[in-house]
Amino acid sequence: MTAQDYDNQLLESVAVRRRRLRDALLFGPLRQRRTFDERLGKLFAGIVIAAVACAGCVGWSFISHRVMKEGPYASPTGPQSVPSASPSSSPTSR
């Protein structure tokens, strides 16, 4: 066994030991809780992504409805004022 292999093996064993100690500190004897917490986090992230997607669809629908309503080809909805073609005939004094 060369010195390089021994060093790599030592570093790997130290990393494994640190990971095991960290997991023991965070989760204690309840190892199943770790997988439950990870699944719960993924479920929450999925719900948040779905809510953002729904809000985006509702927003897009609202904006597109507004644009189609106020677009150049849309029919006007309010009453229009038509300017009179003839000027008002008021008597003028000269």
Secondary structure, 3 states (H helix, E strand, C coil): CCHHHHHHHHHHHHHHHHHHHHHHHHHCCCHHHHHHHHHHHHHHHHHHHHHHHHHHHHHHHHHHHHHHHCCCCCCCCCCCCCCCCCCCCCCCCC
